[in-house]
Amino acid sequence: MTAGLPENPYNAYAWIIGEPAIGSGTWIGAFTLIDGSGGLTIGEGCDISSGVHIYTHSSAMRCVSGRAYPDVDRAPVTIGDRVFIGANAVVNMGVTIGDESIIGAGAVVTADVPPRSVVVGVPGRVVGQVDLSDPRHPTTIRDVADTP
């Protein structure tokens, strides 16, 4: 155990709770928080950069109601295969991120993301698409405005 964190096979400085299903070849950076308590599936070959937070729960309603709402809400998160999540991004409960998507650094994902999408901002919004048609440039980004 390092720094009081539970041991995991991905990164000694990541906090992984619950029992997330994590695909082979997925890399998880330091200082990440991976919350699998509400159900979490991360696909194969993903890169989860340093400082990313993935939440499958929220205690917001319990807090603001003064505990009159007694529950911690939970909803699963699904992250497809070969998804890149940039440093310090946040993925909120209940969302699905499609295969081969890019989530920009610092983005806050609050809604589902279609496959091969580029998402940036707070709240996260789709600004481009990943174009894998040219093998010399396997991750070129095409602006959404250029999409027919």
C-alpha positions as a printed NumPy array, in Angstrom:
array([[  0.   ,   0.   ,   0.   ],
       [  1.289,   3.459,  -0.925],
       [  0.242,   6.719,   0.711],
       [ -2.635,   4.972,   2.471],
       [ -4.326,   4.031,  -0.81 ],
       [ -5.733,   0.558,  -1.44 ],
       [ -3.456,  -1.538,  -3.629],
       [ -4.389,  -1.939,  -7.279],
       [ -2.606,  -3.382, -10.323],
       [ -2.63 ,  -0.11 , -12.304],
       [ -0.891,   2.677, -10.396],
       [  0.253,   2.86 ,  -6.782],
       [ -0.916,   6.48 ,  -6.643],
       [ -4.435,   5.889,  -7.976],
       [ -7.446,   5.442,  -5.728],
       [ -9.667,   2.709,  -7.156],
       [-12.771,   1.767,  -5.164],
       [-15.553,  -0.706,  -5.815],
       [-15.041,  -3.441,  -8.353],
       [-14.653,  -1.802, -11.755],
       [-14.23 ,  -4.007, -14.831],
       [-11.097,  -2.712, -16.558],
       [-10.052,  -4.07 , -19.959],
       [ -6.601,  -5.294, -20.887],
       [ -4.02 ,  -2.772, -21.952],
       [ -5.671,   0.098, -20.104],
       [ -3.283,   2.534, -18.444],
       [ -4.25 ,   4.604, -15.39 ],
       [ -2.155,   7.593, -14.343],
       [ -1.213,   8.803, -10.891],
       [ -3.548,  10.84 ,  -8.71 ],
       [ -6.687,   9.44 , -10.344],
       [ -9.896,   8.579,  -8.533],
       [-11.744,   5.639, -10.053],
       [-15.115,   5.084,  -8.329],
       [-16.592,   1.724,  -9.253],
       [-19.13 ,   1.702,  -6.411],
       [-22.093,   2.26 ,  -8.753],
       [-20.862,   0.033, -11.572],
       [-17.989,   0.902, -13.883],
       [-16.722,  -0.662, -17.086],
       [-13.577,   0.661, -18.757],
       [-12.731,  -0.928, -22.111],
       [ -9.483,  -2.237, -23.537],
       [ -6.524,  -0.061, -24.468],
       [ -7.692,   3.113, -22.728],
       [ -5.432,   5.824, -21.327],
       [ -6.788,   7.478, -18.178],
       [ -4.448,  10.428, -17.565],
       [ -3.233,  11.734, -14.238],
       [ -5.751,  13.482, -12.025],
       [ -8.857,  12.091, -13.751],
       [-11.922,  11.527, -11.571],
       [-14.557,   8.986, -12.632],
       [-17.65 ,   8.998, -10.424],
       [-20.477,   6.47 , -10.26 ],
       [-22.121,   8.105,  -7.258],
       [-23.342,  11.493,  -6.043],
       [-24.22 ,  12.673,  -2.565],
       [-25.328,  16.141,  -3.742],
       [-29.065,  15.698,  -3.029],
       [-28.347,  14.119,   0.335],
       [-26.136,  17.075,   1.242],
       [-28.324,  19.97 ,   0.091],
       [-31.45 ,  18.448,   1.654],
       [-29.812,  18.34 ,   5.077],
       [-29.991,  14.534,   4.863],
       [-33.817,  14.614,   4.373],
       [-32.941,  12.791,   1.127],
       [-31.035,   9.956,   2.772],
       [-29.576,   8.207,  -0.262],
       [-26.315,   8.388,  -2.137],
       [-27.363,   8.166,  -5.775],
       [-25.499,   5.691,  -7.977],
       [-25.49 ,   5.072, -11.722],
       [-23.031,   3.059, -13.799],
       [-20.438,   4.524, -16.147],
       [-19.307,   2.774, -19.319],
       [-16.13 ,   3.785, -21.12 ],
       [-15.546,   2.103, -24.475],
       [-12.373,   0.67 , -25.984],
       [ -9.367,   2.844, -26.844],
       [-10.685,   5.967, -25.121],
       [ -8.242,   8.702, -24.122],
       [ -9.2  ,  10.813, -21.088],
       [ -6.974,  13.867, -20.587],
       [ -5.472,  15.091, -17.339],
       [ -7.852,  16.306, -14.636],
       [-11.022,  15.478, -16.594],
       [-14.132,  14.476, -14.637],
       [-16.603,  11.813, -15.762],
       [-19.902,  12.012, -13.883],
       [-22.158,   9.119, -12.985],
       [-24.499,   7.576, -15.521],
       [-22.607,   8.423, -18.709],
       [-21.362,   6.264, -21.559],
       [-18.295,   7.249, -23.564],
       [-18.117,   5.587, -26.976],
       [-15.141,   3.731, -28.433],
       [-12.109,   5.671, -29.708],
       [-13.153,   8.988, -28.194],
       [-10.903,  11.711, -26.83 ],
       [-11.877,  13.596, -23.676],
       [ -9.807,  16.765, -23.391],
       [ -7.865,  17.775, -20.302],
       [-10.089,  19.382, -17.685],
       [-13.354,  18.475, -19.439],
       [-16.392,  17.598, -17.319],
       [-18.424,  14.842, -18.982],
       [-22.075,  15.077, -17.938],
       [-23.791,  13.367, -20.903],
       [-23.225,  10.411, -23.192],
       [-20.435,  10.721, -25.769],
       [-20.831,   9.11 , -29.214],
       [-17.985,   6.911, -30.535],
       [-14.968,   8.698, -32.054],
       [-15.928,  12.052, -30.563],
       [-13.651,  14.784, -29.245],
       [-15.063,  16.385, -26.092],
       [-13.772,  19.531, -24.363],
       [-15.008,  22.1  , -21.883],
       [-17.226,  22.493, -18.864],
       [-19.715,  21.046, -19.336],
       [-18.135,  18.784, -21.931],
       [-19.341,  19.222, -25.492],
       [-18.459,  17.47 , -28.734],
       [-16.213,  19.722, -30.838],
       [-14.749,  17.236, -33.287],
       [-14.53 ,  13.668, -34.441],
       [-11.63 ,  11.24 , -34.504],
       [-10.853,  10.279, -38.103],
       [ -9.01 ,   6.978, -38.421],
       [ -9.242,   6.758, -42.23 ],
       [ -5.581,   7.704, -42.84 ],
       [ -3.255,   5.156, -41.193],
       [ -0.322,   7.654, -41.402],
       [ -2.27 ,   9.966, -39.065],
       [ -4.384,   7.572, -36.996],
       [ -5.825,  10.191, -34.656],
       [ -6.45 ,  13.224, -36.817],
       [ -9.305,  15.352, -35.539],
       [-11.974,  16.664, -37.861],
       [-13.924,  19.695, -36.635],
       [-17.638,  19.013, -36.164],
       [-18.406,  22.061, -38.337],
       [-16.639,  20.284, -41.248],
       [-18.83 ,  17.19 , -40.91 ],
       [-21.424,  16.813, -43.707]])
